[in-house]
């Protein structure tokens, strides 16, 4: 039971992290399309035989402007 609580907390932390990016004006993308924290969180939960790679995209001033998640297949 304790392991499930820890696992759920990590998932909740991930979603909160994504929501904080959005609050700061960072756009989120999932597999090449604009997305939301909810959709990205769900995609991570459902990924079977795959992982997601993060790509941090900066604007001309070097500030984070976009966070992309691209699905990659596990070997």
Number of C-alpha atoms within 10 A of each C-alpha: 5 6 8 9 10 11 11 11 12 12 16 12 12 16 18 15 13 19 17 13 17 17 10 10 12 19 18 23 20 19 14 11 10 12 16 16 20 12 14 21 16 13 16 16 10 10 13 10 9 13 15 18 12 13 12 14 15 13 9 8 7 8 11 16 18 18 21 21 21 16 17 13 11 9 5
